[in-house]
Structures are given as structure tokens and as C-alpha cells.
């Protein structure tokens, strides 16, 4: 395998692909379907970084450092932080009945 060809490949970074509200919503929707809280937190971090962490932190009412910590791999953000970040990003959460376990209703 020619390593020069591999090195010449463009590095793929999701933050460079989150250009529209639709891109962001599709990304989060896919992540939320997985159901992994750590993945959800990381995805919000990706989106916040793409929009500028300092701006998102200010609009969410937390410090930039606190936001980085909350959305890090080891972070466990409070619901109020997550909701603040979602609002700062112009996103909202909606709830619908699960189709995975129809007998739960």
C-alpha cells in the first residue's frame, strides 16, 4: 500500500460538514437513534465547535471551559447545560412515541 496516497487523502471532519440547519438536524437525528449518551454529547460538541465554542458557551450561559468539559469524552453534562446548548445552536427537542417497543404503551 502506498502511504503517500493515504497521506494525500483529505482528513474527514464532521465539523466541516455541518453547514446548514438541515445538516445539523440530520446528524443529531442519526446520533440520537443510536441512543448512546456519550455519542450524543460528542455530537453536540462537534456542532458547538463548528459554530464556535465561545459563542455557544456565552449564549448557553456557561463558560467556554465548562462547555468543553461538559461536552468532552469524559463529560456528563447536566440537562440544563444540554438544553442551553441546544437553544444556543437554534435546536429544539421533540418527543414522539417509540416504534421499537409498541407494547410499552
DSSP file (Angstrom, degrees, kcal/mol; ACC not computed):
  #  RESIDUE AA STRUCTURE BP1 BP2  ACC     N-H-->O    O-->H-N    N-H-->O    O-->H-N    TCO  KAPPA ALPHA  PHI   PSI    X-CA   Y-CA   Z-CA
    1    1 A X              0   0    0      0, 0.0     2,-0.9     0, 0.0     3,-0.1   0.000 360.0 360.0 360.0 132.3    0.0    0.0    0.0
    2    2 A X    >>  -     0   0    0      1,-0.2     4,-1.2     2,-0.0     3,-0.9  -0.714 360.0-163.6 -84.6 107.7    1.4    3.4   -1.0
    3    3 A X  H 3> S+     0   0    0     -2,-0.9     4,-2.9     1,-0.3     5,-0.2   0.755  85.4  66.9 -64.5 -25.3    1.3    5.5    2.2
    4    4 A X  H 3> S+     0   0    0      1,-0.2     4,-1.5     2,-0.2    -1,-0.3   0.883  99.7  50.8 -63.8 -36.2    1.7    8.7    0.1
    5    5 A X  H <> S+     0   0    0     -3,-0.9     4,-0.6     2,-0.2    -1,-0.2   0.901 111.4  47.5 -66.9 -39.7   -1.7    8.1   -1.4
    6    6 A X  H >< S+     0   0    0     -4,-1.2     3,-1.2     1,-0.2    -2,-0.2   0.932 111.2  50.4 -66.2 -44.8   -3.2    7.7    2.1
    7    7 A X  H 3< S+     0   0    0     -4,-2.9    -1,-0.2     1,-0.3    -2,-0.2   0.797 105.8  58.1 -62.6 -27.9   -1.4   10.8    3.4
    8    8 A X  H 3< S+     0   0    0     -4,-1.5    -1,-0.3    -5,-0.2    -2,-0.2   0.653  83.5 105.6 -78.3 -15.1   -2.8   12.7    0.4
    9    9 A X  S << S-     0   0    0     -3,-1.2     2,-0.2    -4,-0.6    -3,-0.0  -0.359  82.4-106.8 -65.6 143.7   -6.4   11.9    1.3
   10   10 A X        -     0   0    0      1,-0.1     2,-0.4    -2,-0.0    -1,-0.1  -0.521  33.7-116.8 -68.9 133.6   -8.4   14.8    2.8
   11   11 A X        -     0   0    0     -2,-0.2     2,-0.5    -4,-0.1    -1,-0.1  -0.595  29.2-133.3 -72.2 129.4   -8.9   14.3    6.5
   12   12 A X        +     0   0    0     -2,-0.4     2,-0.4     3,-0.0     3,-0.1  -0.741  29.2 174.8 -90.7 126.9  -12.6   14.0    7.1
   13   13 A X    >   -     0   0    0     -2,-0.5     3,-1.8     1,-0.1     4,-0.3  -0.980  28.1-148.1-134.5 120.0  -14.0   16.1    9.9
   14   14 A X  G >> S+     0   0    0     -2,-0.4     3,-2.0     1,-0.3     4,-0.5   0.812  96.2  68.7 -57.9 -30.7  -17.7   16.2   10.6
   15   15 A X  G >4 S+     0   0    0      1,-0.3     3,-0.5     2,-0.2    -1,-0.3   0.800  96.0  54.6 -60.4 -27.5  -17.4   19.8   11.8
   16   16 A X  G <4 S+     0   0    0     -3,-1.8    -1,-0.3     1,-0.2    -2,-0.2   0.551 106.9  52.2 -80.6  -7.1  -16.6   20.8    8.3
   17   17 A X  G <4 S+     0   0    0     -3,-2.0     2,-1.4    -4,-0.3     3,-0.3   0.421  81.2  91.6-108.2  -1.1  -19.8   19.2    7.0
   18   18 A X    <<  +     0   0    0     -3,-0.5    -1,-0.1    -4,-0.5    -3,-0.0  -0.559  46.8 134.4 -95.5  71.1  -22.3   20.9    9.4
   19   19 A X        +     0   0    0     -2,-1.4     2,-0.3    -3,-0.1    -1,-0.2   0.717  59.0  36.1 -95.9 -24.3  -23.1   23.8    7.2
   20   20 A X  S  > S-     0   0    0     -3,-0.3     4,-2.3     1,-0.1     5,-0.2  -0.866  81.2-111.4-128.4 160.6  -26.9   24.1    7.3
   21   21 A X  H  > S+     0   0    0     -2,-0.3     4,-2.5     1,-0.2     5,-0.2   0.852 121.0  54.9 -57.2 -32.8  -29.6   23.6   10.0
   22   22 A X  H  > S+     0   0    0      2,-0.2     4,-2.5     1,-0.2    -1,-0.2   0.902 106.1  50.2 -68.1 -40.6  -30.7   20.6    8.0
   23   23 A X  H  > S+     0   0    0      2,-0.2     4,-2.3     1,-0.2    -2,-0.2   0.935 113.2  46.7 -59.4 -46.7  -27.2   19.0    8.1
   24   24 A X  H  X S+     0   0    0     -4,-2.3     4,-2.6     1,-0.2     5,-0.2   0.921 112.8  48.4 -63.7 -45.5  -27.0   19.6   11.9
   25   25 A X  H  X S+     0   0    0     -4,-2.5     4,-2.6     1,-0.2    -1,-0.2   0.906 111.8  49.4 -63.3 -42.2  -30.5   18.1   12.4
   26   26 A X  H  X S+     0   0    0     -4,-2.5     4,-2.2     2,-0.2    -1,-0.2   0.905 111.4  50.0 -63.9 -41.2  -29.8   15.1   10.3
   27   27 A X  H  X S+     0   0    0     -4,-2.3     4,-2.1    -5,-0.2    -2,-0.2   0.948 114.1  43.6 -61.6 -50.2  -26.5   14.5   12.2
   28   28 A X  H  X S+     0   0    0     -4,-2.6     4,-3.2     1,-0.2     5,-0.2   0.890 110.9  55.1 -65.0 -38.9  -28.2   14.7   15.6
   29   29 A X  H  X S+     0   0    0     -4,-2.6     4,-1.8    -5,-0.2    -1,-0.2   0.927 109.7  46.8 -59.6 -44.8  -31.1   12.6   14.5
   30   30 A X  H  X S+     0   0    0     -4,-2.2     4,-1.0     2,-0.2    -1,-0.2   0.905 114.6  47.1 -63.8 -41.7  -28.8    9.8   13.4
   31   31 A X  H >X>S+     0   0    0     -4,-2.1     4,-1.0     1,-0.2     3,-0.6   0.914 110.6  51.4 -67.1 -43.0  -26.8   10.0   16.6
   32   32 A X  H 3<5S+     0   0    0     -4,-3.2     3,-0.3     1,-0.2    -1,-0.2   0.835 102.1  61.2 -65.3 -31.9  -29.9   10.1   18.8
   33   33 A X  H 3<5S+     0   0    0     -4,-1.8    -1,-0.2     1,-0.2    -2,-0.2   0.847  98.7  57.8 -62.0 -32.6  -31.3    6.9   17.0
   34   34 A X  H <<5S-     0   0    0     -4,-1.0    -1,-0.2    -3,-0.6    -2,-0.2   0.860  96.8-147.9 -65.6 -35.8  -28.2    5.1   18.3
   35   35 A X  T  <5 +     0   0    0     -4,-1.0     2,-0.7    -3,-0.3    -3,-0.1   0.517  46.4 139.9  82.9   5.3  -29.2    6.0   21.9
   36   36 A X     >< -     0   0    0     -5,-0.5     4,-2.3     1,-0.2     3,-0.3  -0.746  42.0-155.8 -86.3 113.0  -25.6    6.3   23.3
   37   37 A X  H  > S+     0   0    0     -2,-0.7     4,-2.4     1,-0.2     5,-0.2   0.860  93.6  52.8 -57.3 -37.9  -25.5    9.3   25.7
   38   38 A X  H  > S+     0   0    0      1,-0.2     4,-2.4     2,-0.2    -1,-0.2   0.895 109.9  48.5 -65.3 -39.1  -21.7    9.7   25.2
   39   39 A X  H  > S+     0   0    0     -3,-0.3     4,-2.4     2,-0.2    -2,-0.2   0.887 110.4  51.6 -67.3 -39.0  -22.2    9.8   21.4
   40   40 A X  H  X S+     0   0    0     -4,-2.3     4,-2.2     2,-0.2    -2,-0.2   0.925 111.1  47.4 -62.2 -44.7  -25.0   12.4   21.8
   41   41 A X  H  X S+     0   0    0     -4,-2.4     4,-2.0     1,-0.2    -2,-0.2   0.914 112.1  49.8 -62.9 -43.4  -22.7   14.6   24.0
   42   42 A X  H  X S+     0   0    0     -4,-2.4     4,-2.4     1,-0.2    -1,-0.2   0.889 109.0  52.6 -63.0 -39.3  -19.9   14.2   21.5
   43   43 A X  H  X S+     0   0    0     -4,-2.4     4,-2.3     2,-0.2    -1,-0.2   0.912 108.2  49.8 -64.7 -42.2  -22.2   15.2   18.6
   44   44 A X  H  X S+     0   0    0     -4,-2.2     4,-2.8     1,-0.2    -1,-0.2   0.880 110.1  52.6 -62.4 -36.1  -23.3   18.3   20.4
   45   45 A X  H  X S+     0   0    0     -4,-2.0     4,-2.6     2,-0.2    -2,-0.2   0.909 107.3  51.2 -63.8 -42.3  -19.7   19.1   21.0
   46   46 A X  H  X S+     0   0    0     -4,-2.4     4,-2.0     2,-0.2    -2,-0.2   0.926 113.4  45.0 -58.6 -45.2  -19.0   18.7   17.2
   47   47 A X  H  X S+     0   0    0     -4,-2.3     4,-1.3     2,-0.2    -2,-0.2   0.920 112.2  50.8 -67.6 -43.8  -21.8   21.1   16.4
   48   48 A X  H  X S+     0   0    0     -4,-2.8     4,-1.0     1,-0.2     3,-0.4   0.908 110.7  49.8 -61.0 -41.5  -20.8   23.6   19.1
   49   49 A X  H  < S+     0   0    0     -4,-2.6     3,-0.4     1,-0.2     4,-0.3   0.887 107.2  54.5 -63.7 -38.0  -17.2   23.6   17.8
   50   50 A X  H  < S+     0   0    0     -4,-2.0    -1,-0.2     1,-0.2    -2,-0.2   0.781 114.9  40.4 -67.0 -24.6  -18.4   24.1   14.2
   51   51 A X  H  < S-     0   0    0     -4,-1.3    -1,-0.2    -3,-0.4    -2,-0.2   0.530 130.6 -86.4 -98.6  -9.4  -20.3   27.2   15.4
   52   52 A X     X  -     0   0    0     -4,-1.0     4,-2.4    -3,-0.4     5,-0.2   0.590  27.4-133.4 101.3 106.0  -17.6   28.5   17.8
   53   53 A X  H  > S+     0   0    0     -4,-0.3     4,-3.1     1,-0.2     5,-0.2   0.866 103.9  55.0 -58.7 -40.2  -17.4   27.2   21.3
   54   54 A X  H  > S+     0   0    0      1,-0.2     4,-2.2     2,-0.2    -1,-0.2   0.926 111.5  44.0 -62.5 -43.8  -17.0   30.7   22.9
   55   55 A X  H  > S+     0   0    0      2,-0.2     4,-2.5     1,-0.2    -2,-0.2   0.927 115.5  47.5 -65.6 -45.1  -20.2   32.0   21.2
   56   56 A X  H  X S+     0   0    0     -4,-2.4     4,-2.2    -8,-0.3    -2,-0.2   0.922 112.2  50.5 -63.2 -43.7  -22.2   28.9   22.0
   57   57 A X  H  X>S+     0   0    0     -4,-3.1     5,-2.4    -5,-0.2     4,-1.0   0.931 110.7  49.0 -59.8 -46.2  -21.0   28.9   25.7
   58   58 A X  H ><5S+     0   0    0     -4,-2.2     3,-0.7    -5,-0.2    -1,-0.2   0.933 114.3  44.9 -60.2 -47.0  -21.9   32.6   26.0
   59   59 A X  H 3<5S+     0   0    0     -4,-2.5    -1,-0.2     1,-0.2    -2,-0.2   0.796 113.0  51.7 -69.1 -27.4  -25.4   32.0   24.6
   60   60 A X  H 3<5S-     0   0    0     -4,-2.2    -1,-0.2    -5,-0.2    -2,-0.2   0.576 114.5-117.4 -84.9  -9.5  -25.8   28.9   26.7
   61   61 A X  T <<5S+     0   0    0     -4,-1.0     2,-0.3    -3,-0.7    -3,-0.2   0.773  77.6 104.4  81.1  26.5  -24.9   30.7   29.9
   62   62 A X  S   <S-     0   0    0     -5,-2.4    -1,-0.3    -6,-0.2    -2,-0.2  -0.880  74.9 -96.0-130.7 165.3  -21.8   28.8   30.7
   63   63 A X     >  -     0   0    0     -2,-0.3     4,-2.2     1,-0.1     5,-0.2  -0.425  32.9-116.6 -76.7 159.0  -18.1   29.4   30.5
   64   64 A X  H  > S+     0   0    0      1,-0.2     4,-2.6     2,-0.2     5,-0.2   0.910 117.3  51.2 -60.0 -42.6  -16.2   28.1   27.4
   65   65 A X  H  > S+     0   0    0      1,-0.2     4,-2.4     2,-0.2    -1,-0.2   0.910 109.2  49.8 -62.6 -43.0  -14.1   25.9   29.7
   66   66 A X  H  > S+     0   0    0      2,-0.2     4,-2.8     1,-0.2    -1,-0.2   0.878 110.8  50.5 -64.0 -37.1  -17.2   24.5   31.4
   67   67 A X  H  X S+     0   0    0     -4,-2.2     4,-2.4     2,-0.2    -2,-0.2   0.929 109.7  49.2 -68.1 -44.4  -18.7   23.8   28.0
   68   68 A X  H  < S+     0   0    0     -4,-2.6    -2,-0.2     1,-0.2     4,-0.2   0.927 114.3  46.8 -57.5 -44.4  -15.6   22.0   26.7
   69   69 A X  H >< S+     0   0    0     -4,-2.4     3,-1.2     1,-0.2    -2,-0.2   0.928 112.5  48.8 -63.4 -46.2  -15.6   19.9   29.9
   70   70 A X  H 3< S+     0   0    0     -4,-2.8     7,-0.7     1,-0.3    -1,-0.2   0.863 116.9  41.3 -63.7 -36.6  -19.3   19.1   29.7
   71   71 A X  T 3< S+     0   0    0     -4,-2.4    -1,-0.3    -5,-0.2    -2,-0.2   0.241  93.3 110.1 -99.0  13.7  -19.0   18.0   26.1
   72   72 A X  S X  S-     0   0    0     -3,-1.2     3,-0.9    -4,-0.2    -3,-0.1  -0.261  87.9 -97.5 -79.5 173.3  -15.8   16.1   26.4
   73   73 A X  T 3  S+     0   0    0      1,-0.3    -1,-0.1   -31,-0.1   -31,-0.1   0.814 128.0  38.8 -61.0 -30.7  -15.4   12.3   26.1
   74   74 A X  T 3  S+     0   0    0     -5,-0.1    -1,-0.3     2,-0.0    -5,-0.1   0.430  94.8 115.1 -99.4   0.2  -15.5   12.1   29.9
   75   75 A X    <   -     0   0    0     -3,-0.9    -5,-0.2    -7,-0.2     2,-0.1  -0.300  43.9-169.5 -71.5 153.9  -18.1   14.8   30.4
   76   76 A X        -     0   0    0    -35,-0.0    -5,-0.1    -7,-0.0    -6,-0.1  -0.631  22.2-158.4-139.9  76.3  -21.5   14.2   31.9
   77   77 A X        -     0   0    0     -7,-0.7     2,-0.1    -2,-0.1   -10,-0.0  -0.163  16.9-112.8 -65.7 150.1  -23.4   17.4   31.3
   78   78 A X     >  -     0   0    0      1,-0.1     4,-2.3     4,-0.0     3,-0.3  -0.393  27.7-113.4 -71.8 156.4  -26.4   18.4   33.2
   79   79 A X  H  > S+     0   0    0      1,-0.2     4,-2.9     2,-0.2     5,-0.2   0.882 118.2  57.1 -59.1 -39.0  -29.7   18.6   31.4
   80   80 A X  H  > S+     0   0    0      1,-0.2     4,-2.0     2,-0.2    -1,-0.2   0.873 107.2  48.6 -62.7 -35.9  -29.8   22.4   31.9
   81   81 A X  H  > S+     0   0    0     -3,-0.3     4,-2.6     2,-0.2    -2,-0.2   0.933 111.8  48.7 -67.5 -45.8  -26.4   22.6   30.1
   82   82 A X  H  X S+     0   0    0     -4,-2.3     4,-2.7     1,-0.2    -2,-0.2   0.919 112.7  47.6 -60.6 -43.7  -27.6   20.4   27.2
   83   83 A X  H  X S+     0   0    0     -4,-2.9     4,-2.5     1,-0.2    -1,-0.2   0.890 111.5  51.2 -65.8 -38.1  -30.8   22.4   26.8
   84   84 A X  H  X S+     0   0    0     -4,-2.0     4,-2.5    -5,-0.2    -2,-0.2   0.899 111.5  47.4 -63.6 -41.1  -28.9   25.7   26.9
   85   85 A X  H  X S+     0   0    0     -4,-2.6     4,-1.9     2,-0.2    -2,-0.2   0.926 111.2  51.0 -65.6 -45.0  -26.5   24.4   24.2
   86   86 A X  H  <>S+     0   0    0     -4,-2.7     5,-3.2     1,-0.2     4,-0.3   0.931 112.5  46.4 -58.4 -45.5  -29.4   23.2   22.1
   87   87 A X  H ><5S+     0   0    0     -4,-2.5     3,-1.5     1,-0.2    -1,-0.2   0.918 110.5  52.6 -63.3 -43.3  -31.1   26.6   22.4
   88   88 A X  H 3<5S+     0   0    0     -4,-2.5    -1,-0.2     1,-0.3    -2,-0.2   0.814 109.9  49.8 -62.2 -30.0  -27.8   28.4   21.6
   89   89 A X  T 3<5S-     0   0    0     -4,-1.9    -1,-0.3    -5,-0.1    -2,-0.2   0.446 118.9-111.5 -87.7  -0.7  -27.5   26.3   18.5
   90   90 A X  T < 5S+     0   0    0     -3,-1.5     2,-0.3    -4,-0.3    -3,-0.2   0.806  75.9 130.3  75.8  28.7  -31.0   27.0   17.4
   91   91 A X      < -     0   0    0     -5,-3.2     2,-0.3    -6,-0.2    -1,-0.3  -0.787  37.5-167.0-114.5 157.1  -32.2   23.5   18.0
   92   92 A X        -     0   0    0     -2,-0.3     2,-0.4    -3,-0.1    -9,-0.0  -0.970  18.4-125.1-139.5 157.1  -35.1   22.1   19.9
   93   93 A X        -     0   0    0     -2,-0.3     2,-0.3   -10,-0.0   -10,-0.0  -0.823  22.1-170.3-102.4 138.6  -36.0   18.6   21.1
   94   94 A X        -     0   0    0     -2,-0.4     2,-0.4     2,-0.0    -2,-0.0  -0.942  10.9-143.8-124.9 154.3  -39.3   16.9   20.3
   95   95 A X        +     0   0    0     -2,-0.3     2,-0.3     3,-0.0    -2,-0.0  -0.930  20.7 170.0-119.8 138.4  -40.7   13.7   21.7
   96   96 A X        -     0   0    0     -2,-0.4     3,-0.1     0, 0.0    -2,-0.0  -0.971  43.3 -84.5-141.5 157.0  -42.6   11.0   19.9
   97   97 A X        -     0   0    0     -2,-0.3     2,-0.2     1,-0.1     5,-0.1  -0.310  51.1-109.1 -61.1 143.6  -43.8    7.6   20.9
   98   98 A X        -     0   0    0      3,-0.1    -1,-0.1     1,-0.1     6,-0.1  -0.495  20.0-162.6 -74.2 141.0  -41.2    4.9   20.3
   99   99 A X  S    S+     0   0    0     -2,-0.2     3,-0.4     1,-0.1    -1,-0.1   0.434  80.5  77.6 -98.1  -2.6  -41.8    2.4   17.5
  100  100 A X  S    S+     0   0    0      1,-0.3     2,-0.3     2,-0.1    -1,-0.1   0.825 107.2  22.3 -77.4 -32.2  -39.2    0.0   18.9
  101  101 A X    >   +     0   0    0      1,-0.1     3,-2.0    -3,-0.0    -1,-0.3  -0.664  64.3 173.6-137.2  79.6  -41.5   -1.4   21.6
  102  102 A X  G >  S+     0   0    0     -3,-0.4     3,-0.9     1,-0.3    -1,-0.1   0.718  77.3  64.9 -62.3 -20.0  -45.1   -0.8   20.8
  103  103 A X  G 3  S+     0   0    0      1,-0.2    -1,-0.3     2,-0.1    -2,-0.0   0.586  82.6  78.6 -78.5  -9.0  -46.2   -2.9   23.8
  104  104 A X  G <         0   0    0     -3,-2.0    -1,-0.2     1,-0.2    -2,-0.2   0.693 360.0 360.0 -72.5 -17.6  -44.7   -0.4   26.2
  105  105 A X    <         0   0    0     -3,-0.9    -1,-0.2    -4,-0.3    -2,-0.1   0.478 360.0 360.0 -77.4 360.0  -47.7    2.0   25.8
